[in-house]
Amino acid sequence: EGEIVVKDGAKQRAFEFDLVYNDGTTQEEVFEDTKPLINCVVDGYKVCIFAYGQTGSGKTYTMAGPHNNPGINRRALSRLFELVAERKDVEKSIVSVSVLEIYNENIRDLLASKVDDTVKYEIKTHPQDGQYVENLTSFPVQSLSDIDAYMAKAEKNRSSGRTNMNEHSSRSHMVLYVVVRTTNLQSGVVTVGKVSLVDLAGSERVGKSGATGDRMKEAQCINKSLSALGDVISSLSKNDS
């Protein structure tokens, strides 16, 4: 139970899953299984949720979804603001949002007022905030509608293109960072939680996608980064450093 075995001749590989969804699973049902993670963010934990798979498999739909049937992103943020409101008598929370994309192995700020190639975006580590991207634009938000406005701008700036495998293929990995800085009104203790909602670009075979020129370079960078991510997940599952 919870295991799928793939056989290739004499070889076989086993894959374990906590849950498996079919094509009849609703957006709400998928979110319900990630809801406990969102509750942890207000408590100061760092959470990351991402969709992983081949191009055209539905990652962007699962993470973003249409406005009339939102995906994990919108539902998660709605729950986040509910929690902040529920705890307003005992805690004060300041919520901020940033959006970036990783395109051809370079970080781009999707909320920047203008493109500035001289700005360097480097990953740093803060003792309380954890990992962050230096010089990344951040905006305070007080409602889901505030985030919707910033996401609309980010989606407009995101890199996309047509391939034989997907008419509207995401050509970059997009990360929505939401940071919650909470102060306990009685003790004064400050905690910093973060949820990173990631829409990964899809893996694809260059031959099948019909990619050439810029599209081919994008596909190569996408596949290289997804391979690296697979190595990270494998190491984490084995408790390797």
ROSE-4610 file (N, C-alpha, C; in Angstrom, 1 decimal, always signed):
// ROSE-4610
residu = [E/E/E/G/G/G/E/E/E/I/I/I/V/V/V/V/V/V/K/K/K/D/D/D/G/G/G/A/A/A/K/K/K/Q/Q/Q/R/R/R/A/A/A/F/F/F/E/E/E/F/F/F/D/D/D/L/L/L/V/V/V/Y/Y/Y/N/N/N/D/D/D/G/G/G/T/T/T/T/T/T/Q/Q/Q/E/E/E/E/E/E/V/V/V/F/F/F/E/E/E/D/D/D/T/T/T/K/K/K/P/P/P/L/L/L/I/I/I/N/N/N/C/C/C/V/V/V/V/V/V/D/D/D/G/G/G/Y/Y/Y/K/K/K/V/V/V/C/C/C/I/I/I/F/F/F/A/A/A/Y/Y/Y/G/G/G/Q/Q/Q/T/T/T/G/G/G/S/S/S/G/G/G/K/K/K/T/T/T/Y/Y/Y/T/T/T/M/M/M/A/A/A/G/G/G/P/P/P/H/H/H/N/N/N/N/N/N/P/P/P/G/G/G/I/I/I/N/N/N/R/R/R/R/R/R/A/A/A/L/L/L/S/S/S/R/R/R/L/L/L/F/F/F/E/E/E/L/L/L/V/V/V/A/A/A/E/E/E/R/R/R/K/K/K/D/D/D/V/V/V/E/E/E/K/K/K/S/S/S/I/I/I/V/V/V/S/S/S/V/V/V/S/S/S/V/V/V/L/L/L/E/E/E/I/I/I/Y/Y/Y/N/N/N/E/E/E/N/N/N/I/I/I/R/R/R/D/D/D/L/L/L/L/L/L/A/A/A/S/S/S/K/K/K/V/V/V/D/D/D/D/D/D/T/T/T/V/V/V/K/K/K/Y/Y/Y/E/E/E/I/I/I/K/K/K/T/T/T/H/H/H/P/P/P/Q/Q/Q/D/D/D/G/G/G/Q/Q/Q/Y/Y/Y/V/V/V/E/E/E/N/N/N/L/L/L/T/T/T/S/S/S/F/F/F/P/P/P/V/V/V/Q/Q/Q/S/S/S/L/L/L/S/S/S/D/D/D/I/I/I/D/D/D/A/A/A/Y/Y/Y/M/M/M/A/A/A/K/K/K/A/A/A/E/E/E/K/K/K/N/N/N/R/R/R/S/S/S/S/S/S/G/G/G/R/R/R/T/T/T/N/N/N/M/M/M/N/N/N/E/E/E/H/H/H/S/S/S/S/S/S/R/R/R/S/S/S/H/H/H/M/M/M/V/V/V/L/L/L/Y/Y/Y/V/V/V/V/V/V/V/V/V/R/R/R/T/T/T/T/T/T/N/N/N/L/L/L/Q/Q/Q/S/S/S/G/G/G/V/V/V/V/V/V/T/T/T/V/V/V/G/G/G/K/K/K/V/V/V/S/S/S/L/L/L/V/V/V/D/D/D/L/L/L/A/A/A/G/G/G/S/S/S/E/E/E/R/R/R/V/V/V/G/G/G/K/K/K/S/S/S/G/G/G/A/A/A/T/T/T/G/G/G/D/D/D/R/R/R/M/M/M/K/K/K/E/E/E/A/A/A/Q/Q/Q/C/C/C/I/I/I/N/N/N/K/K/K/S/S/S/L/L/L/S/S/S/A/A/A/L/L/L/G/G/G/D/D/D/V/V/V/I/I/I/S/S/S/S/S/S/L/L/L/S/S/S/K/K/K/N/N/N/D/D/D/S/S/S]
num = [1/1/1/2/2/2/3/3/3/4/4/4/5/5/5/6/6/6/7/7/7/8/8/8/9/9/9/10/10/10/11/11/11/12/12/12/13/13/13/14/14/14/15/15/15/16/16/16/17/17/17/18/18/18/19/19/19/20/20/20/21/21/21/22/22/22/23/23/23/24/24/24/25/25/25/26/26/26/27/27/27/28/28/28/29/29/29/30/30/30/31/31/31/32/32/32/33/33/33/34/34/34/35/35/35/36/36/36/37/37/37/38/38/38/39/39/39/40/40/40/41/41/41/42/42/42/43/43/43/44/44/44/45/45/45/46/46/46/47/47/47/48/48/48/49/49/49/50/50/50/51/51/51/52/52/52/53/53/53/54/54/54/55/55/55/56/56/56/57/57/57/58/58/58/59/59/59/60/60/60/61/61/61/62/62/62/63/63/63/64/64/64/65/65/65/66/66/66/67/67/67/68/68/68/69/69/69/70/70/70/71/71/71/72/72/72/73/73/73/74/74/74/75/75/75/76/76/76/77/77/77/78/78/78/79/79/79/80/80/80/81/81/81/82/82/82/83/83/83/84/84/84/85/85/85/86/86/86/87/87/87/88/88/88/89/89/89/90/90/90/91/91/91/92/92/92/93/93/93/94/94/94/95/95/95/96/96/96/97/97/97/98/98/98/99/99/99/100/100/100/101/101/101/102/102/102/103/103/103/104/104/104/105/105/105/106/106/106/107/107/107/108/108/108/109/109/109/110/110/110/111/111/111/112/112/112/113/113/113/114/114/114/115/115/115/116/116/116/117/117/117/118/118/118/119/119/119/120/120/120/121/121/121/122/122/122/123/123/123/124/124/124/125/125/125/126/126/126/127/127/127/128/128/128/129/129/129/130/130/130/131/131/131/132/132/132/133/133/133/134/134/134/135/135/135/136/136/136/137/137/137/138/138/138/139/139/139/140/140/140/141/141/141/142/142/142/143/143/143/144/144/144/145/145/145/146/146/146/147/147/147/148/148/148/149/149/149/150/150/150/151/151/151/152/152/152/153/153/153/154/154/154/155/155/155/156/156/156/157/157/157/158/158/158/159/159/159/160/160/160/161/161/161/162/162/162/163/163/163/164/164/164/165/165/165/166/166/166/167/167/167/168/168/168/169/169/169/170/170/170/171/171/171/172/172/172/173/173/173/174/174/174/175/175/175/176/176/176/177/177/177/178/178/178/179/179/179/180/180/180/181/181/181/182/182/182/183/183/183/184/184/184/185/185/185/186/186/186/187/187/187/188/188/188/189/189/189/190/190/190/191/191/191/192/192/192/193/193/193/194/194/194/195/195/195/196/196/196/197/197/197/198/198/198/199/199/199/200/200/200/201/201/201/202/202/202/203/203/203/204/204/204/205/205/205/206/206/206/207/207/207/208/208/208/209/209/209/210/210/210/211/211/211/212/212/212/213/213/213/214/214/214/215/215/215/216/216/216/217/217/217/218/218/218/219/219/219/220/220/220/221/221/221/222/222/222/223/223/223/224/224/224/225/225/225/226/226/226/227/227/227/228/228/228/229/229/229/230/230/230/231/231/231/232/232/232/233/233/233/234/234/234/235/235/235/236/236/236/237/237/237/238/238/238/239/239/239/240/240/240/241/241/241]
x = [+0.8/+0.0/+0.9/+0.6/+1.4/+2.6/+2.8/+4.0/+3.7/+4.5/+4.4/+5.7/+5.7/+6.9/+6.9/+8.0/+8.2/+9.2/+8.8/+9.7/+10.2/+11.5/+12.1/+13.0/+12.4/+13.2/+13.4/+14.7/+15.1/+15.2/+15.2/+15.4/+14.0/+13.9/+12.7/+13.0/+12.2/+12.4/+11.0/+11.1/+10.0/+9.9/+8.7/+8.4/+7.3/+7.6/+6.6/+5.9/+4.6/+3.9/+3.0/+2.8/+1.9/+0.4/+0.2/-1.1/-1.0/-2.0/-2.1/-3.5/-3.5/-4.7/-5.1/-6.4/-6.8/-7.3/-7.7/-8.1/-9.5/-10.1/-11.3/-11.2/-9.9/-9.6/-9.8/-10.5/-10.7/-9.5/-9.5/-8.5/-8.6/-9.8/-10.0/-9.5/-9.7/-9.2/-7.6/-7.0/-5.5/-5.1/-5.7/-5.3/-5.5/-6.5/-6.8/-5.6/-4.9/-3.8/-2.5/-2.5/-1.4/-1.7/-3.0/-3.4/-2.6/-2.3/-1.6/-0.2/+0.4/+1.7/+1.5/+0.4/+0.2/+0.0/-0.7/-0.8/+0.5/+1.5/+2.8/+3.5/+3.2/+3.9/+3.8/+2.5/+2.3/+3.0/+3.4/+4.1/+5.6/+6.0/+7.4/+8.2/+7.5/+8.2/+8.4/+9.4/+9.7/+9.1/+8.2/+7.5/+7.7/+7.8/+7.9/+7.0/+6.2/+5.3/+5.5/+5.7/+6.0/+5.3/+5.1/+4.6/+5.7/+5.8/+7.0/+6.4/+6.9/+6.4/+6.7/+6.3/+6.6/+5.8/+6.3/+5.6/+4.2/+3.2/+1.9/+1.1/+1.7/+1.1/+0.1/+0.1/-0.8/-0.3/+1.0/+1.7/+1.1/+1.1/+0.7/-0.8/-1.6/-3.0/-3.2/-2.3/-2.4/-2.0/-0.9/-0.4/-1.2/-1.5/-2.2/-3.7/-4.0/-5.4/-6.1/-7.2/-8.0/-8.7/-9.1/-9.6/-10.9/-11.7/-12.9/-12.7/-11.5/-11.2/-9.8/-9.4/-8.0/-7.3/-6.0/-5.1/-4.6/-3.4/-2.9/-2.5/-1.9/-1.4/-2.4/-3.5/-4.6/-5.2/-5.5/-6.1/-5.2/-3.9/-3.0/-2.9/-2.9/-2.7/-4.0/-5.2/-6.4/-6.5/-6.0/-5.9/-4.9/-3.8/-2.8/-3.4/-4.2/-4.8/-5.9/-6.6/-7.6/-6.9/-5.7/-5.0/-4.5/-4.0/-3.6/-4.7/-5.9/-7.1/-7.5/-7.5/-7.9/-7.1/-5.8/-4.8/-4.5/-5.3/-5.0/-5.0/-5.7/-5.8/-4.6/-3.8/-2.6/-1.3/-1.5/-0.3/-0.5/+0.6/+0.6/+1.5/+0.9/+1.7/+1.8/+3.0/+3.2/+3.6/+2.8/+3.0/+3.5/+4.5/+5.1/+5.3/+5.4/+5.4/+6.5/+7.1/+8.1/+7.9/+8.2/+8.1/+9.3/+9.9/+11.0/+10.9/+11.7/+11.7/+13.2/+13.5/+14.8/+14.8/+15.4/+15.3/+16.8/+17.0/+18.3/+19.4/+19.0/+19.9/+20.2/+19.4/+19.6/+18.3/+18.5/+17.3/+16.8/+15.5/+14.9/+13.8/+13.8/+12.8/+11.5/+10.5/+9.3/+8.4/+8.8/+8.1/+8.9/+10.1/+10.9/+10.2/+10.4/+9.8/+10.4/+11.6/+12.3/+13.4/+13.7/+14.8/+16.1/+17.0/+18.3/+19.3/+20.0/+21.0/+22.2/+22.4/+23.5/+23.2/+21.9/+21.5/+21.8/+22.5/+22.9/+22.0/+21.4/+20.5/+21.2/+21.7/+22.4/+21.7/+21.8/+21.1/+22.0/+21.4/+22.1/+21.3/+22.0/+21.3/+21.3/+20.1/+20.0/+19.7/+20.3/+20.1/+18.7/+17.8/+16.4/+15.5/+15.8/+14.9/+15.2/+16.3/+16.7/+17.2/+17.1/+17.6/+16.7/+17.4/+16.7/+17.5/+16.9/+17.6/+17.9/+19.1/+19.6/+19.1/+18.6/+18.1/+16.8/+16.1/+14.8/+13.7/+12.9/+11.9/+10.8/+10.4/+9.4/+8.4/+7.1/+6.0/+5.1/+4.7/+3.8/+2.4/+1.7/+0.3/-0.6/-1.9/-2.8/-4.0/-4.1/-5.2/-4.8/-5.7/-5.5/-5.6/-6.4/-6.5/-5.2/-4.5/-3.2/-2.2/-2.2/-1.3/-1.7/-3.0/-3.5/-3.0/-2.9/-2.4/-0.9/-0.2/+1.3/+1.5/+0.7/+0.8/+0.5/-0.5/-0.9/+0.3/+1.0/+2.2/+3.3/+3.5/+4.6/+4.3/+3.0/+2.7/+2.9/+2.6/+2.8/+4.3/+5.2/+6.6/+7.3/+6.6/+7.3/+7.6/+8.6/+9.1/+8.2/+7.6/+6.9/+7.1/+6.8/+6.9/+6.2/+6.1/+5.4/+6.4/+6.0/+6.8/+5.8/+6.3/+5.4/+4.7/+5.2/+4.6/+3.7/+3.7/+2.9/+2.8/+1.6/+1.4/+1.8/+1.5/+1.9/+2.8/+4.0/+5.0/+5.7/+5.7/+6.5/+7.9/+8.7/+10.1/+11.0/+10.5/+11.2/+10.6/+11.3/+10.7/+10.3/+9.0/+8.6/+8.3/+8.8/+8.7/+8.0/+6.9/+6.2/+6.6/+7.3/+7.7/+6.7/+6.2/+5.4/+6.0/+6.4/+7.1/+6.1/+6.0/+5.1/+5.9/+6.0/+6.8/+5.8/+5.8/+4.8/+5.4/+4.7/+5.2/+4.1/+4.5/+3.6/+3.3/+2.1/+1.8/+2.0/+2.1/+2.3/+3.8/+4.5/+5.9/+6.9/+6.4/+7.3/+8.2/+8.0/+8.8/+8.4/+9.5/+9.2/+9.6/+8.7/+9.1/+8.9/+9.6/+9.6/+9.3/+8.1/+7.7/+7.7/+7.9/+7.9/+7.3/+6.5/+6.0/+6.5/+7.1/+7.6/+6.7/+5.9/+5.0/+5.7/+6.0/+6.9/+6.1/+6.1/+5.6/+6.8/+7.3/+8.4/+8.1/+9.1/+9.0/+9.0/+8.4/+8.3/+9.4/+9.8/+10.8/+10.3/+11.2/+10.7/+11.9/+11.7/+12.7/+12.8/+14.1/+14.3/+13.8/+14.0/+13.5/+12.0/+11.3/+9.8/+9.3/+9.9/+9.4/+9.6/+10.5/+10.8/+11.5/+12.2/+12.8/+14.1/+14.2/+15.4/+15.8/+17.1/+17.5/+17.3/+16.6/+16.4/+15.6/+14.6/+13.8/+14.6/+15.6/+16.5/+17.4/+17.9/+18.8/+17.9/+16.7/+15.8/+15.5/+15.2/+14.9/+16.1/+17.3/+18.5/+18.7/+18.5/+18.7/+17.6/+16.4/+15.3/+15.6/+16.0/+16.2/+17.4/+18.4/+19.6/+19.2/+18.4/+18.0/+17.1/+16.2/+15.3/+16.0/+17.1/+17.9/+18.6/+19.1/+19.7/+18.7/+17.5/+16.5/+16.2/+16.2/+15.9/+17.0/+18.3/+19.4/+19.2/+18.8/+18.5/+17.5/+16.4/+15.3/+15.7/+16.5/+17.0/+17.9/+18.8/+19.7/+18.9/+17.9/+17.1/+16.4/+15.9/+15.2/+16.1/+17.4/+18.4/+19.1/+18.7/+19.3/+20.8/+21.1/+22.5/+22.7/+23.9/+24.2/+24.4]
y = [-1.2/+0.0/+1.3/+2.2/+3.4/+3.2/+2.1/+1.8/+1.4/+2.0/+1.7/+1.1/-0.1/-0.7/-0.7/-0.1/+0.0/-1.1/-1.9/-3.0/-2.7/-2.9/-2.7/-3.9/-4.9/-6.2/-6.8/-7.1/-7.7/-6.7/-5.4/-4.4/-3.9/-3.5/-2.9/-1.8/-0.8/+0.3/+0.5/+0.7/+0.9/+2.4/+3.0/+4.4/+4.4/+5.1/+5.2/+6.5/+6.5/+7.8/+7.8/+9.0/+9.1/+9.1/+9.7/+9.8/+9.7/+9.2/+9.2/+9.7/+10.7/+11.4/+10.9/+10.7/+10.4/+11.6/+11.5/+12.6/+13.2/+12.6/+13.1/+13.9/+14.0/+14.7/+16.2/+16.9/+18.3/+19.1/+20.4/+21.3/+21.4/+21.4/+21.5/+20.3/+19.1/+17.9/+17.9/+18.3/+18.4/+19.4/+20.5/+21.5/+21.0/+20.3/+19.8/+19.0/+18.3/+17.5/+18.3/+19.6/+20.5/+21.5/+21.6/+22.6/+22.6/+21.4/+21.4/+22.2/+22.1/+22.8/+24.3/+24.8/+26.3/+26.7/+25.9/+26.2/+26.4/+25.7/+25.8/+27.1/+27.7/+28.9/+30.0/+30.2/+31.2/+30.9/+29.7/+29.3/+29.4/+29.9/+30.2/+29.2/+28.3/+27.2/+27.6/+27.0/+27.3/+26.1/+26.4/+25.4/+25.6/+24.5/+24.6/+23.6/+24.1/+23.2/+23.4/+22.3/+22.5/+21.4/+21.7/+20.7/+20.3/+19.0/+18.4/+17.5/+17.6/+16.7/+17.1/+16.3/+16.6/+17.9/+18.5/+19.7/+19.3/+20.1/+19.8/+18.9/+18.5/+17.6/+18.2/+19.6/+20.2/+20.9/+21.2/+21.7/+23.2/+24.0/+25.4/+25.4/+24.5/+24.4/+24.0/+23.0/+22.6/+23.7/+24.4/+25.4/+26.7/+27.2/+28.5/+28.3/+27.5/+27.3/+28.5/+28.3/+29.5/+30.2/+31.4/+32.2/+31.6/+30.9/+30.3/+28.9/+28.4/+27.1/+27.1/+28.0/+28.2/+27.0/+27.0/+25.9/+26.1/+25.4/+25.5/+26.9/+27.6/+29.0/+29.8/+30.0/+30.9/+30.4/+29.1/+28.5/+28.6/+28.3/+28.4/+29.8/+30.8/+32.2/+32.6/+32.2/+32.5/+31.9/+30.7/+30.1/+30.8/+31.3/+32.0/+33.3/+34.1/+35.3/+35.0/+33.8/+33.4/+33.2/+32.5/+32.2/+33.5/+34.5/+35.7/+36.5/+36.4/+37.1/+36.4/+35.1/+34.3/+34.6/+34.9/+35.1/+36.6/+37.5/+38.9/+39.5/+38.8/+39.2/+38.9/+37.9/+37.4/+37.6/+37.8/+37.9/+39.0/+39.7/+40.7/+40.1/+39.9/+39.4/+40.4/+40.5/+41.3/+40.3/+40.4/+39.5/+40.2/+39.7/+40.3/+39.2/+39.7/+38.8/+39.2/+38.2/+38.4/+37.3/+37.6/+36.6/+36.6/+35.4/+35.4/+34.2/+34.2/+33.1/+32.7/+31.5/+31.0/+30.7/+31.5/+31.3/+31.2/+30.0/+29.7/+29.9/+29.4/+29.4/+30.7/+31.7/+33.1/+33.5/+34.2/+34.6/+36.0/+36.1/+37.3/+37.7/+39.0/+39.5/+39.9/+39.1/+39.4/+40.6/+41.1/+42.3/+43.6/+43.5/+44.7/+45.7/+47.0/+48.0/+48.1/+47.7/+47.6/+46.6/+46.1/+45.1/+45.8/+45.4/+46.0/+44.8/+44.6/+43.5/+43.7/+44.9/+45.1/+44.6/+44.4/+43.9/+42.4/+42.1/+40.7/+40.1/+38.9/+38.2/+37.0/+37.0/+35.9/+35.3/+34.0/+33.4/+33.5/+34.1/+34.3/+33.6/+33.5/+32.8/+33.8/+34.0/+34.9/+34.0/+34.3/+33.4/+33.2/+34.2/+34.1/+33.8/+34.5/+34.4/+33.2/+32.6/+31.5/+31.9/+31.2/+31.5/+32.6/+33.5/+34.5/+34.9/+35.7/+36.2/+37.6/+38.0/+39.3/+40.2/+41.4/+42.4/+42.1/+41.0/+40.7/+41.6/+42.2/+43.1/+42.4/+43.1/+42.6/+43.6/+43.2/+44.1/+43.7/+44.5/+44.1/+43.9/+42.9/+42.6/+42.4/+42.8/+42.6/+41.8/+41.4/+40.6/+39.7/+38.8/+37.9/+38.7/+39.8/+40.6/+41.3/+41.7/+42.4/+41.4/+40.2/+39.2/+38.9/+38.8/+38.6/+39.6/+40.9/+42.0/+41.8/+41.4/+41.2/+39.9/+38.9/+37.7/+37.9/+38.8/+39.1/+39.8/+40.7/+41.3/+40.3/+39.4/+38.4/+37.5/+37.0/+36.1/+36.8/+38.1/+38.9/+38.9/+39.0/+39.1/+37.8/+36.7/+35.4/+34.9/+34.2/+33.6/+32.4/+32.5/+31.3/+31.2/+30.1/+29.9/+28.7/+28.5/+27.4/+26.3/+25.1/+23.9/+22.9/+21.9/+20.8/+20.1/+20.1/+19.4/+20.2/+21.5/+22.4/+23.8/+24.2/+25.4/+26.6/+26.5/+27.6/+27.1/+26.7/+26.1/+27.1/+26.9/+27.7/+27.4/+28.4/+28.2/+28.6/+28.7/+29.0/+28.4/+28.3/+28.0/+29.2/+29.3/+30.5/+30.2/+31.1/+30.9/+32.1/+31.8/+32.8/+32.7/+33.7/+33.7/+34.5/+34.0/+34.7/+34.6/+35.7/+35.7/+36.3/+35.6/+36.0/+36.2/+37.5/+37.9/+38.2/+37.3/+37.3/+37.7/+38.6/+39.0/+38.6/+37.9/+37.5/+38.7/+39.2/+40.4/+40.4/+39.2/+39.0/+38.9/+38.0/+37.8/+38.6/+39.2/+39.9/+39.1/+37.8/+36.9/+37.0/+37.1/+37.3/+36.0/+35.5/+34.3/+34.7/+34.0/+34.3/+33.0/+32.9/+31.8/+32.1/+31.1/+31.4/+30.2/+30.5/+29.5/+29.8/+28.9/+29.0/+28.1/+28.8/+28.1/+28.1/+26.9/+26.8/+26.1/+26.8/+26.2/+25.9/+24.7/+24.3/+24.2/+24.6/+24.3/+22.8/+22.3/+20.9/+20.3/+19.1/+18.4/+17.9/+17.9/+17.5/+16.9/+16.0/+15.5/+16.5/+17.0/+18.0/+17.5/+16.3/+15.7/+15.8/+15.5/+15.5/+16.9/+17.8/+19.2/+20.0/+19.6/+20.4/+21.7/+21.7/+23.0/+23.2/+24.5/+24.9/+26.3/+26.7/+28.1/+28.3/+29.4/+29.8/+28.7/+28.1/+27.1/+25.9/+25.5/+24.4/+24.7/+25.9/+26.3/+26.3/+26.8/+26.8/+25.3/+24.5/+23.1/+22.4/+22.7/+22.1/+22.6/+23.9/+24.4/+23.9/+23.7/+23.2/+21.8/+21.0/+19.5/+19.4/+20.2/+20.2/+20.5/+21.5/+21.9/+20.9/+20.3/+19.3/+18.1/+17.7/+16.6/+16.9/+18.1/+18.5/+18.4/+18.8/+18.8/+17.3/+16.4/+15.0/+14.4/+14.9/+14.4/+14.9/+16.2/+16.7/+15.9/+15.6/+14.9/+13.5/+12.9/+11.5/+11.5/+12.6/+12.7/+12.9/+13.8/+14.0/+12.8/+12.0/+10.7/+9.7/+9.8/+8.9/+9.5/+10.8/+11.5/+11.8/+12.0/+12.3/+13.8/+14.3/+15.7/+16.3]
z = [+0.0/+0.0/+0.0/-0.9/-1.0/-1.7/-2.4/-3.1/-4.6/-5.5/-6.9/-7.4/-8.0/-8.5/-10.0/-10.6/-12.0/-12.4/-13.3/-13.8/-15.2/-15.4/-16.7/-16.9/-17.6/-17.7/-16.4/-16.1/-14.9/-13.7/-14.1/-13.0/-12.6/-11.4/-10.9/-9.8/-9.8/-8.8/-8.1/-6.8/-6.0/-5.5/-5.6/-5.2/-4.2/-3.1/-2.0/-2.0/-1.7/-1.7/-0.5/+0.1/+1.2/+0.7/-0.4/-1.0/-2.5/-3.1/-4.6/-5.0/-5.9/-6.3/-7.7/-8.0/-9.4/-10.1/-11.3/-12.1/-11.7/-10.7/-10.2/-8.9/-8.4/-7.1/-7.3/-6.4/-6.5/-6.0/-6.4/-5.8/-4.3/-3.8/-2.4/-1.6/-2.2/-1.6/-1.5/-2.6/-2.6/-1.5/-1.4/-0.4/+1.0/+1.3/+2.7/+3.2/+2.3/+2.8/+3.0/+2.5/+2.8/+3.8/+4.2/+5.2/+6.5/+7.1/+8.4/+8.2/+7.1/+6.9/+7.0/+6.5/+6.5/+8.0/+8.8/+10.2/+10.9/+10.5/+11.1/+10.8/+9.7/+9.3/+10.3/+10.8/+11.8/+13.2/+13.4/+14.6/+14.4/+13.2/+13.0/+12.3/+11.6/+10.9/+9.4/+8.8/+7.4/+6.6/+5.6/+4.9/+3.4/+2.6/+1.2/+0.5/-0.4/-1.1/-2.6/-3.4/-4.8/-5.6/-6.9/-7.8/-8.7/-9.0/-9.7/-10.8/-12.0/-13.1/-14.5/-15.4/-16.8/-17.3/-18.3/-18.8/-19.3/-19.0/-19.4/-18.5/-17.3/-16.4/-15.4/-15.4/-14.5/-13.3/-13.3/-12.1/-11.8/-12.8/-12.7/-12.3/-12.8/-12.4/-11.0/-10.5/-9.1/-8.2/-8.5/-7.6/-7.7/-8.9/-9.1/-9.3/-10.4/-10.7/-11.2/-11.9/-12.3/-11.2/-11.4/-10.3/-9.7/-10.5/-10.0/-9.4/-9.5/-8.9/-8.5/-7.5/-7.1/-6.7/-6.9/-6.4/-5.0/-4.8/-3.4/-3.0/-3.9/-3.5/-2.9/-3.6/-3.1/-1.9/-1.8/-0.7/+0.5/+0.3/+1.4/+2.0/+1.2/+1.7/+2.3/+1.8/+2.5/+3.9/+4.0/+5.4/+6.3/+5.7/+6.4/+7.1/+6.3/+6.8/+7.8/+7.6/+8.6/+10.0/+10.0/+11.2/+11.9/+11.1/+11.6/+12.3/+11.6/+12.2/+13.5/+13.5/+14.7/+15.9/+15.7/+16.8/+17.1/+16.5/+16.6/+18.1/+19.0/+20.4/+21.2/+20.7/+21.4/+20.7/+19.3/+18.5/+17.4/+17.1/+16.0/+14.9/+13.7/+12.6/+11.5/+10.9/+9.7/+8.6/+7.5/+6.4/+5.2/+4.6/+3.4/+2.3/+1.0/-0.1/-1.1/-1.7/-2.7/-3.8/-5.0/-6.1/-7.0/-7.2/-8.1/-9.1/-10.1/-11.0/-11.2/-11.4/-11.8/-13.3/-14.1/-15.6/-16.1/-16.7/-17.2/-16.1/-14.9/-13.8/-13.2/-13.6/-13.0/-12.3/-11.2/-10.4/-11.0/-11.1/-11.6/-10.6/-10.2/-9.3/-10.1/-10.0/-10.8/-10.3/-9.2/-8.6/-8.7/-9.3/-9.4/-10.3/-10.0/-10.8/-12.2/-12.4/-13.7/-13.7/-14.8/-14.9/-14.8/-13.9/-13.7/-13.6/-14.7/-14.8/-13.8/-13.3/-12.4/-10.9/-10.6/-9.3/-9.2/-8.1/-7.9/-6.9/-7.2/-6.3/-5.8/-4.5/-4.0/-2.8/-2.6/-1.5/-0.3/+0.8/+2.1/+3.2/+4.3/+5.5/+6.7/+7.3/+8.4/+9.6/+10.8/+12.0/+12.4/+12.2/+12.6/+11.4/+10.3/+9.1/+8.3/+8.4/+7.6/+6.3/+5.2/+3.9/+3.3/+2.6/+1.8/+0.6/-0.3/-1.5/-1.3/-1.3/-1.1/-2.3/-1.9/-2.9/-3.5/-3.1/-3.6/-3.1/-3.9/-3.5/-2.7/-1.6/-0.7/-0.4/-0.3/-0.1/+1.1/+2.0/+3.0/+2.4/+2.9/+2.5/+3.7/+3.5/+4.6/+4.2/+3.0/+2.5/+1.3/+1.0/-0.2/-1.4/-1.5/-2.7/-2.9/-1.9/-2.0/-2.8/-2.3/-2.9/-4.4/-4.6/-6.0/-6.9/-6.5/-7.3/-7.7/-6.7/-6.9/-7.8/-7.6/-8.4/-9.8/-10.1/-11.5/-12.2/-11.4/-12.0/-12.2/-11.3/-11.4/-12.6/-12.8/-13.9/-15.2/-15.3/-16.5/-16.8/-15.8/-16.1/-16.2/-15.9/-15.9/-17.4/-17.5/-18.8/-19.2/-20.4/-20.9/-22.4/-23.0/-24.4/-24.9/-26.2/-26.8/-27.2/-26.9/-27.4/-27.9/-28.6/-29.1/-28.0/-26.8/-25.7/-24.9/-25.0/-24.2/-24.9/-25.2/-25.9/-25.1/-23.7/-22.8/-21.8/-22.1/-21.2/-20.4/-19.0/-18.2/-18.4/-18.7/-19.0/-17.8/-16.7/-15.5/-14.3/-13.2/-11.9/-11.2/-10.7/-10.0/-8.5/-7.7/-6.2/-5.6/-4.9/-4.2/-2.7/-2.2/-0.8/+0.0/+1.1/+2.0/+3.4/+4.0/+5.3/+6.3/+7.5/+8.5/+9.8/+10.2/+11.4/+12.5/+13.5/+14.5/+15.9/+16.6/+17.9/+18.9/+19.9/+21.0/+21.9/+22.0/+22.7/+24.2/+24.7/+26.2/+26.5/+25.8/+26.1/+25.3/+24.1/+23.3/+22.4/+22.5/+21.6/+20.2/+19.3/+17.9/+17.1/+16.3/+15.5/+14.0/+13.2/+11.7/+11.0/+10.4/+9.6/+8.1/+7.3/+5.9/+5.1/+4.1/+3.2/+1.8/+1.2/-0.2/-1.1/-1.9/-2.9/-4.2/-4.7/-5.9/-7.1/-8.2/-9.5/-10.3/-10.4/-11.1/-12.6/-13.4/-14.9/-15.1/-16.2/-16.4/-17.1/-16.7/-17.4/-18.8/-19.8/-21.1/-21.9/-22.8/-23.7/-24.8/-25.1/-26.1/-27.4/-27.8/-29.0/-29.2/-28.2/-28.3/-28.3/-27.5/-27.4/-28.6/-29.5/-30.7/-30.4/-29.2/-28.8/-29.6/-30.0/-30.7/-30.2/-30.4/-30.0/-28.5/-28.2/-26.8/-26.1/-26.8/-26.1/-25.7/-26.6/-26.2/-25.0/-25.0/-23.8/-22.6/-22.6/-21.5/-21.0/-22.0/-21.6/-21.0/-21.5/-20.9/-19.4/-19.2/-17.8/-16.9/-17.4/-16.6/-16.2/-17.2/-16.9/-15.9/-16.1/-15.2/-13.8/-13.6/-12.2/-11.6/-12.4/-11.9/-11.5/-12.2/-11.9/-10.5/-10.3/-9.1/-7.9/-8.2/-7.1/-6.8/-7.8/-7.5/-6.6/-6.8/-6.0/-4.6/-4.4/-3.1/-2.3/-3.0/-2.4/-2.0/-2.9/-2.6/-1.4/-1.3/-0.1/+1.2/+1.1/+2.3/+2.8/+1.8/+2.2/+2.8/+2.5/+3.1/+4.3/+4.6/+5.8/+5.5/+4.2/+3.9/+4.1/+4.3/+4.5/+3.1]
